[in-house]
Amino acid sequence: MAERLKQAHARVSALNVSTDAKTALTRQLLIVTETAKRDLPGAARRLSRFVQDLDAGRPPLR
């Protein structure tokens, strides 16, 4: 999980989007990190959805 989060953070920092968008995406990853402390399976699901959205070319800005 830690390696997947690290990779996701690297992908977000490499995105060609505004600073505000990167900040929002980074916050989402930090929420996943916090969730992992209490609910590892739930955090893994959230991270998978996040990465799937990135892979599909639609940054998960929620």
PDB file of N, CA, C and O in Angstrom, chain B, residues numbered from 101:
ATOM      1  N   MET B 101       0.824  -1.190   0.000  1.00  0.00           N
ATOM      2  CA  MET B 101       0.000   0.000   0.000  1.00  0.00           C
ATOM      3  C   MET B 101       0.872   1.259   0.000  1.00  0.00           C
ATOM      4  O   MET B 101       0.589   2.219  -0.717  1.00  0.00           O
ATOM      5  N   ALA B 102       1.914   1.244   0.796  1.00  0.00           N
ATOM      6  CA  ALA B 102       2.783   2.419   0.865  1.00  0.00           C
ATOM      7  C   ALA B 102       3.420   2.707  -0.488  1.00  0.00           C
ATOM      8  O   ALA B 102       3.510   3.864  -0.899  1.00  0.00           O
ATOM      9  N   GLU B 103       3.857   1.678  -1.172  1.00  0.00           N
ATOM     10  CA  GLU B 103       4.476   1.861  -2.489  1.00  0.00           C
ATOM     11  C   GLU B 103       3.457   2.382  -3.496  1.00  0.00           C
ATOM     12  O   GLU B 103       3.782   3.238  -4.320  1.00  0.00           O
ATOM     13  N   ARG B 104       2.233   1.877  -3.438  1.00  0.00           N
ATOM     14  CA  ARG B 104       1.177   2.347  -4.351  1.00  0.00           C
ATOM     15  C   ARG B 104       0.865   3.824  -4.103  1.00  0.00           C
ATOM     16  O   ARG B 104       0.667   4.588  -5.048  1.00  0.00           O
ATOM     17  N   LEU B 105       0.821   4.220  -2.832  1.00  0.00           N
ATOM     18  CA  LEU B 105       0.586   5.626  -2.509  1.00  0.00           C
ATOM     19  C   LEU B 105       1.732   6.497  -3.020  1.00  0.00           C
ATOM     20  O   LEU B 105       1.506   7.580  -3.560  1.00  0.00           O
ATOM     21  N   LYS B 106       2.943   6.023  -2.846  1.00  0.00           N
ATOM     22  CA  LYS B 106       4.116   6.758  -3.320  1.00  0.00           C
ATOM     23  C   LYS B 106       4.045   6.954  -4.832  1.00  0.00           C
ATOM     24  O   LYS B 106       4.319   8.047  -5.330  1.00  0.00           O
ATOM     25  N   GLN B 107       3.682   5.907  -5.560  1.00  0.00           N
ATOM     26  CA  GLN B 107       3.560   5.992  -7.009  1.00  0.00           C
ATOM     27  C   GLN B 107       2.446   6.968  -7.406  1.00  0.00           C
ATOM     28  O   GLN B 107       2.603   7.747  -8.346  1.00  0.00           O
ATOM     29  N   ALA B 108       1.338   6.920  -6.695  1.00  0.00           N
ATOM     30  CA  ALA B 108       0.226   7.824  -6.990  1.00  0.00           C
ATOM     31  C   ALA B 108       0.644   9.278  -6.770  1.00  0.00           C
ATOM     32  O   ALA B 108       0.306  10.148  -7.572  1.00  0.00           O
ATOM     33  N   HIS B 109       1.371   9.539  -5.700  1.00  0.00           N
ATOM     34  CA  HIS B 109       1.849  10.896  -5.441  1.00  0.00           C
ATOM     35  C   HIS B 109       2.782  11.353  -6.557  1.00  0.00           C
ATOM     36  O   HIS B 109       2.710  12.502  -6.993  1.00  0.00           O
ATOM     37  N   ALA B 110       3.645  10.476  -7.017  1.00  0.00           N
ATOM     38  CA  ALA B 110       4.567  10.821  -8.106  1.00  0.00           C
ATOM     39  C   ALA B 110       3.794  11.132  -9.380  1.00  0.00           C
ATOM     40  O   ALA B 110       4.135  12.067 -10.105  1.00  0.00           O
ATOM     41  N   ARG B 111       2.768  10.361  -9.651  1.00  0.00           N
ATOM     42  CA  ARG B 111       1.950  10.605 -10.846  1.00  0.00           C
ATOM     43  C   ARG B 111       1.249  11.950 -10.763  1.00  0.00           C
ATOM     44  O   ARG B 111       1.190  12.687 -11.747  1.00  0.00           O
ATOM     45  N   VAL B 112       0.722  12.266  -9.594  1.00  0.00           N
ATOM     46  CA  VAL B 112       0.029  13.545  -9.421  1.00  0.00           C
ATOM     47  C   VAL B 112       1.007  14.705  -9.623  1.00  0.00           C
ATOM     48  O   VAL B 112       0.674  15.687 -10.286  1.00  0.00           O
ATOM     49  N   SER B 113       2.193  14.599  -9.063  1.00  0.00           N
ATOM     50  CA  SER B 113       3.155  15.698  -9.203  1.00  0.00           C
ATOM     51  C   SER B 113       3.604  15.874 -10.647  1.00  0.00           C
ATOM     52  O   SER B 113       4.022  16.966 -11.031  1.00  0.00           O
ATOM     53  N   ALA B 114       3.526  14.812 -11.460  1.00  0.00           N
ATOM     54  CA  ALA B 114       3.933  14.895 -12.864  1.00  0.00           C
ATOM     55  C   ALA B 114       2.808  15.378 -13.787  1.00  0.00           C
ATOM     56  O   ALA B 114       3.051  15.646 -14.964  1.00  0.00           O
ATOM     57  N   LEU B 115       1.593  15.490 -13.272  1.00  0.00           N
ATOM     58  CA  LEU B 115       0.465  15.905 -14.107  1.00  0.00           C
ATOM     59  C   LEU B 115       0.631  17.339 -14.589  1.00  0.00           C
ATOM     60  O   LEU B 115       1.186  18.187 -13.891  1.00  0.00           O
ATOM     61  N   ASN B 116       0.144  17.588 -15.786  1.00  0.00           N
ATOM     62  CA  ASN B 116       0.158  18.932 -16.351  1.00  0.00           C
ATOM     63  C   ASN B 116      -1.192  19.586 -16.076  1.00  0.00           C
ATOM     64  O   ASN B 116      -2.012  19.770 -16.975  1.00  0.00           O
ATOM     65  N   VAL B 117      -1.395  19.929 -14.814  1.00  0.00           N
ATOM     66  CA  VAL B 117      -2.624  20.582 -14.367  1.00  0.00           C
ATOM     67  C   VAL B 117      -2.249  21.761 -13.481  1.00  0.00           C
ATOM     68  O   VAL B 117      -1.085  21.932 -13.118  1.00  0.00           O
ATOM     69  N   SER B 118      -3.230  22.562 -13.141  1.00  0.00           N
ATOM     70  CA  SER B 118      -2.972  23.737 -12.309  1.00  0.00           C
ATOM     71  C   SER B 118      -2.500  23.336 -10.910  1.00  0.00           C
ATOM     72  O   SER B 118      -2.682  22.204 -10.462  1.00  0.00           O
ATOM     73  N   THR B 119      -1.907  24.284 -10.262  1.00  0.00           N
ATOM     74  CA  THR B 119      -1.457  24.065  -8.879  1.00  0.00           C
ATOM     75  C   THR B 119      -2.636  23.721  -7.977  1.00  0.00           C
ATOM     76  O   THR B 119      -2.526  22.867  -7.098  1.00  0.00           O
ATOM     77  N   ASP B 120      -3.757  24.386  -8.200  1.00  0.00           N
ATOM     78  CA  ASP B 120      -4.948  24.103  -7.391  1.00  0.00           C
ATOM     79  C   ASP B 120      -5.413  22.665  -7.586  1.00  0.00           C
ATOM     80  O   ASP B 120      -5.799  21.999  -6.625  1.00  0.00           O
ATOM     81  N   ALA B 121      -5.376  22.189  -8.817  1.00  0.00           N
ATOM     82  CA  ALA B 121      -5.786  20.817  -9.097  1.00  0.00           C
ATOM     83  C   ALA B 121      -4.832  19.827  -8.427  1.00  0.00           C
ATOM     84  O   ALA B 121      -5.269  18.833  -7.847  1.00  0.00           O
ATOM     85  N   LYS B 122      -3.545  20.096  -8.509  1.00  0.00           N
ATOM     86  CA  LYS B 122      -2.563  19.215  -7.855  1.00  0.00           C
ATOM     87  C   LYS B 122      -2.768  19.202  -6.357  1.00  0.00           C
ATOM     88  O   LYS B 122      -2.654  18.157  -5.716  1.00  0.00           O
ATOM     89  N   THR B 123      -3.071  20.358  -5.798  1.00  0.00           N
ATOM     90  CA  THR B 123      -3.310  20.443  -4.356  1.00  0.00           C
ATOM     91  C   THR B 123      -4.520  19.605  -3.969  1.00  0.00           C
ATOM     92  O   THR B 123      -4.486  18.881  -2.974  1.00  0.00           O
ATOM     93  N   ALA B 124      -5.582  19.702  -4.749  1.00  0.00           N
ATOM     94  CA  ALA B 124      -6.788  18.924  -4.465  1.00  0.00           C
ATOM     95  C   ALA B 124      -6.524  17.426  -4.574  1.00  0.00           C
ATOM     96  O   ALA B 124      -6.995  16.651  -3.741  1.00  0.00           O
ATOM     97  N   LEU B 125      -5.785  17.020  -5.582  1.00  0.00           N
ATOM     98  CA  LEU B 125      -5.467  15.599  -5.759  1.00  0.00           C
ATOM     99  C   LEU B 125      -4.575  15.098  -4.620  1.00  0.00           C
ATOM    100  O   LEU B 125      -4.766  13.994  -4.111  1.00  0.00           O
ATOM    101  N   THR B 126      -3.610  15.912  -4.232  1.00  0.00           N
ATOM    102  CA  THR B 126      -2.726  15.534  -3.127  1.00  0.00           C
ATOM    103  C   THR B 126      -3.517  15.390  -1.831  1.00  0.00           C
ATOM    104  O   THR B 126      -3.251  14.486  -1.038  1.00  0.00           O
ATOM    105  N   ARG B 127      -4.471  16.262  -1.617  1.00  0.00           N
ATOM    106  CA  ARG B 127      -5.322  16.150  -0.424  1.00  0.00           C
ATOM    107  C   ARG B 127      -6.086  14.834  -0.427  1.00  0.00           C
ATOM    108  O   ARG B 127      -6.222  14.181   0.607  1.00  0.00           O
ATOM    109  N   GLN B 128      -6.587  14.449  -1.608  1.00  0.00           N
ATOM    110  CA  GLN B 128      -7.308  13.180  -1.701  1.00  0.00           C
ATOM    111  C   GLN B 128      -6.395  12.013  -1.345  1.00  0.00           C
ATOM    112  O   GLN B 128      -6.813  11.075  -0.666  1.00  0.00           O
ATOM    113  N   LEU B 129      -5.151  12.074  -1.804  1.00  0.00           N
ATOM    114  CA  LEU B 129      -4.213  11.003  -1.459  1.00  0.00           C
ATOM    115  C   LEU B 129      -3.887  11.007   0.032  1.00  0.00           C
ATOM    116  O   LEU B 129      -3.693   9.947   0.627  1.00  0.00           O
ATOM    117  N   LEU B 130      -3.826  12.170   0.627  1.00  0.00           N
ATOM    118  CA  LEU B 130      -3.591  12.233   2.076  1.00  0.00           C
ATOM    119  C   LEU B 130      -4.763  11.645   2.848  1.00  0.00           C
ATOM    120  O   LEU B 130      -4.572  11.029   3.896  1.00  0.00           O
ATOM    121  N   ILE B 131      -5.965  11.832   2.338  1.00  0.00           N
ATOM    122  CA  ILE B 131      -7.138  11.219   2.969  1.00  0.00           C
ATOM    123  C   ILE B 131      -7.049   9.703   2.879  1.00  0.00           C
ATOM    124  O   ILE B 131      -7.375   8.997   3.834  1.00  0.00           O
ATOM    125  N   VAL B 132      -6.607   9.204   1.729  1.00  0.00           N
ATOM    126  CA  VAL B 132      -6.420   7.755   1.580  1.00  0.00           C
ATOM    127  C   VAL B 132      -5.382   7.260   2.587  1.00  0.00           C
ATOM    128  O   VAL B 132      -5.560   6.208   3.201  1.00  0.00           O
ATOM    129  N   THR B 133      -4.308   8.015   2.753  1.00  0.00           N
ATOM    130  CA  THR B 133      -3.262   7.641   3.711  1.00  0.00           C
ATOM    131  C   THR B 133      -3.823   7.567   5.129  1.00  0.00           C
ATOM    132  O   THR B 133      -3.548   6.619   5.864  1.00  0.00           O
ATOM    133  N   GLU B 134      -4.602   8.563   5.503  1.00  0.00           N
ATOM    134  CA  GLU B 134      -5.214   8.557   6.840  1.00  0.00           C
ATOM    135  C   GLU B 134      -6.196   7.406   7.000  1.00  0.00           C
ATOM    136  O   GLU B 134      -6.267   6.783   8.059  1.00  0.00           O
ATOM    137  N   THR B 135      -6.946   7.131   5.954  1.00  0.00           N
ATOM    138  CA  THR B 135      -7.909   6.028   5.992  1.00  0.00           C
ATOM    139  C   THR B 135      -7.187   4.701   6.192  1.00  0.00           C
ATOM    140  O   THR B 135      -7.687   3.818   6.889  1.00  0.00           O
ATOM    141  N   ALA B 136      -6.020   4.560   5.588  1.00  0.00           N
ATOM    142  CA  ALA B 136      -5.255   3.314   5.695  1.00  0.00           C
ATOM    143  C   ALA B 136      -4.891   2.992   7.138  1.00  0.00           C
ATOM    144  O   ALA B 136      -4.713   1.824   7.483  1.00  0.00           O
ATOM    145  N   LYS B 137      -4.780   3.994   7.972  1.00  0.00           N
ATOM    146  CA  LYS B 137      -4.444   3.765   9.381  1.00  0.00           C
ATOM    147  C   LYS B 137      -5.571   3.064  10.126  1.00  0.00           C
ATOM    148  O   LYS B 137      -5.331   2.375  11.117  1.00  0.00           O
ATOM    149  N   ARG B 138      -6.814   3.242   9.642  1.00  0.00           N
ATOM    150  CA  ARG B 138      -7.976   2.664  10.321  1.00  0.00           C
ATOM    151  C   ARG B 138      -8.633   1.536   9.534  1.00  0.00           C
ATOM    152  O   ARG B 138      -9.196   0.602  10.106  1.00  0.00           O
ATOM    153  N   ASP B 139      -8.548   1.644   8.207  1.00  0.00           N
ATOM    154  CA  ASP B 139      -9.297   0.728   7.339  1.00  0.00           C
ATOM    155  C   ASP B 139      -8.478   0.458   6.079  1.00  0.00           C
ATOM    156  O   ASP B 139      -8.694   1.089   5.044  1.00  0.00           O
ATOM    157  N   LEU B 140      -7.550  -0.471   6.172  1.00  0.00           N
ATOM    158  CA  LEU B 140      -6.659  -0.753   5.055  1.00  0.00           C
ATOM    159  C   LEU B 140      -7.403  -1.217   3.803  1.00  0.00           C
ATOM    160  O   LEU B 140      -7.108  -0.721   2.716  1.00  0.00           O
ATOM    161  N   PRO B 141      -8.360  -2.152   3.909  1.00  0.00           N
ATOM    162  CA  PRO B 141      -9.091  -2.553   2.693  1.00  0.00           C
ATOM    163  C   PRO B 141      -9.855  -1.393   2.047  1.00  0.00           C
ATOM    164  O   PRO B 141      -9.884  -1.274   0.822  1.00  0.00           O
ATOM    165  N   GLY B 142     -10.465  -0.550   2.860  1.00  0.00           N
ATOM    166  CA  GLY B 142     -11.190   0.605   2.333  1.00  0.00           C
ATOM    167  C   GLY B 142     -10.252   1.588   1.644  1.00  0.00           C
ATOM    168  O   GLY B 142     -10.574   2.130   0.587  1.00  0.00           O
ATOM    169  N   ALA B 143      -9.103   1.810   2.245  1.00  0.00           N
ATOM    170  CA  ALA B 143      -8.125   2.710   1.648  1.00  0.00           C
ATOM    171  C   ALA B 143      -7.608   2.148   0.328  1.00  0.00           C
ATOM    172  O   ALA B 143      -7.395   2.894  -0.629  1.00  0.00           O
ATOM    173  N   ALA B 144      -7.409   0.846   0.278  1.00  0.00           N
ATOM    174  CA  ALA B 144      -6.934   0.208  -0.953  1.00  0.00           C
ATOM    175  C   ALA B 144      -7.968   0.382  -2.069  1.00  0.00           C
ATOM    176  O   ALA B 144      -7.606   0.629  -3.219  1.00  0.00           O
ATOM    177  N   ARG B 145      -9.240   0.254  -1.732  1.00  0.00           N
ATOM    178  CA  ARG B 145     -10.296   0.451  -2.732  1.00  0.00           C
ATOM    179  C   ARG B 145     -10.306   1.894  -3.235  1.00  0.00           C
ATOM    180  O   ARG B 145     -10.405   2.144  -4.437  1.00  0.00           O
ATOM    181  N   ARG B 146     -10.203   2.826  -2.312  1.00  0.00           N
ATOM    182  CA  ARG B 146     -10.200   4.243  -2.695  1.00  0.00           C
ATOM    183  C   ARG B 146      -9.007   4.563  -3.589  1.00  0.00           C
ATOM    184  O   ARG B 146      -9.136   5.289  -4.575  1.00  0.00           O
ATOM    185  N   LEU B 147      -7.851   4.018  -3.238  1.00  0.00           N
ATOM    186  CA  LEU B 147      -6.658   4.263  -4.035  1.00  0.00           C
ATOM    187  C   LEU B 147      -6.793   3.641  -5.423  1.00  0.00           C
ATOM    188  O   LEU B 147      -6.377   4.235  -6.417  1.00  0.00           O
ATOM    189  N   SER B 148      -7.369   2.458  -5.486  1.00  0.00           N
ATOM    190  CA  SER B 148      -7.582   1.806  -6.785  1.00  0.00           C
ATOM    191  C   SER B 148      -8.482   2.656  -7.677  1.00  0.00           C
ATOM    192  O   SER B 148      -8.198   2.826  -8.863  1.00  0.00           O
ATOM    193  N   ARG B 149      -9.562   3.187  -7.116  1.00  0.00           N
ATOM    194  CA  ARG B 149     -10.462   4.045  -7.896  1.00  0.00           C
ATOM    195  C   ARG B 149      -9.741   5.317  -8.349  1.00  0.00           C
ATOM    196  O   ARG B 149      -9.903   5.767  -9.483  1.00  0.00           O
ATOM    197  N   PHE B 150      -8.957   5.875  -7.460  1.00  0.00           N
ATOM    198  CA  PHE B 150      -8.195   7.084  -7.763  1.00  0.00           C
ATOM    199  C   PHE B 150      -7.256   6.828  -8.947  1.00  0.00           C
ATOM    200  O   PHE B 150      -7.210   7.618  -9.890  1.00  0.00           O
ATOM    201  N   VAL B 151      -6.517   5.733  -8.893  1.00  0.00           N
ATOM    202  CA  VAL B 151      -5.561   5.398  -9.952  1.00  0.00           C
ATOM    203  C   VAL B 151      -6.292   5.059 -11.253  1.00  0.00           C
ATOM    204  O   VAL B 151      -5.832   5.425 -12.334  1.00  0.00           O
ATOM    205  N   GLN B 152      -7.410   4.372 -11.155  1.00  0.00           N
ATOM    206  CA  GLN B 152      -8.192   4.063 -12.358  1.00  0.00           C
ATOM    207  C   GLN B 152      -8.642   5.344 -13.050  1.00  0.00           C
ATOM    208  O   GLN B 152      -8.602   5.437 -14.277  1.00  0.00           O
ATOM    209  N   ASP B 153      -9.067   6.328 -12.270  1.00  0.00           N
ATOM    210  CA  ASP B 153      -9.466   7.605 -12.850  1.00  0.00           C
ATOM    211  C   ASP B 153      -8.282   8.292 -13.534  1.00  0.00           C
ATOM    212  O   ASP B 153      -8.431   8.852 -14.620  1.00  0.00           O
ATOM    213  N   LEU B 154      -7.115   8.248 -12.903  1.00  0.00           N
ATOM    214  CA  LEU B 154      -5.924   8.823 -13.530  1.00  0.00           C
ATOM    215  C   LEU B 154      -5.595   8.091 -14.827  1.00  0.00           C
ATOM    216  O   LEU B 154      -5.290   8.723 -15.838  1.00  0.00           O
ATOM    217  N   ASP B 155      -5.657   6.767 -14.802  1.00  0.00           N
ATOM    218  CA  ASP B 155      -5.362   5.967 -15.981  1.00  0.00           C
ATOM    219  C   ASP B 155      -6.326   6.274 -17.129  1.00  0.00           C
ATOM    220  O   ASP B 155      -5.945   6.235 -18.299  1.00  0.00           O
ATOM    221  N   ALA B 156      -7.552   6.573 -16.789  1.00  0.00           N
ATOM    222  CA  ALA B 156      -8.578   6.863 -17.797  1.00  0.00           C
ATOM    223  C   ALA B 156      -8.494   8.306 -18.300  1.00  0.00           C
ATOM    224  O   ALA B 156      -9.266   8.708 -19.171  1.00  0.00           O
ATOM    225  N   GLY B 157      -7.570   9.071 -17.759  1.00  0.00           N
ATOM    226  CA  GLY B 157      -7.410  10.445 -18.208  1.00  0.00           C
ATOM    227  C   GLY B 157      -8.394  11.421 -17.622  1.00  0.00           C
ATOM    228  O   GLY B 157      -8.584  12.521 -18.141  1.00  0.00           O
ATOM    229  N   ARG B 158      -9.023  11.013 -16.533  1.00  0.00           N
ATOM    230  CA  ARG B 158      -9.951  11.925 -15.862  1.00  0.00           C
ATOM    231  C   ARG B 158      -9.522  12.070 -14.404  1.00  0.00           C
ATOM    232  O   ARG B 158      -9.925  11.280 -13.550  1.00  0.00           O
ATOM    233  N   PRO B 159      -8.702  13.084 -14.124  1.00  0.00           N
ATOM    234  CA  PRO B 159      -8.255  13.276 -12.744  1.00  0.00           C
ATOM    235  C   PRO B 159      -9.445  13.327 -11.792  1.00  0.00           C
ATOM    236  O   PRO B 159     -10.413  14.048 -12.032  1.00  0.00           O
ATOM    237  N   PRO B 160      -9.368  12.569 -10.729  1.00  0.00           N
ATOM    238  CA  PRO B 160     -10.495  12.458  -9.786  1.00  0.00           C
ATOM    239  C   PRO B 160     -10.650  13.675  -8.895  1.00  0.00           C
ATOM    240  O   PRO B 160     -10.400  13.606  -7.692  1.00  0.00           O
ATOM    241  N   LEU B 161     -11.057  14.779  -9.475  1.00  0.00           N
ATOM    242  CA  LEU B 161     -11.268  16.006  -8.700  1.00  0.00           C
ATOM    243  C   LEU B 161     -12.670  16.012  -8.142  1.00  0.00           C
ATOM    244  O   LEU B 161     -13.632  16.282  -8.861  1.00  0.00           O
ATOM    245  N   ARG B 162     -12.786  15.724  -6.894  1.00  0.00           N
ATOM    246  CA  ARG B 162     -14.091  15.675  -6.225  1.00  0.00           C
ATOM    247  C   ARG B 162     -14.143  16.661  -5.105  1.00  0.00           C
ATOM    248  O   ARG B 162     -15.162  16.768  -4.422  1.00  0.00           O
TER     249      ARG B 162
END
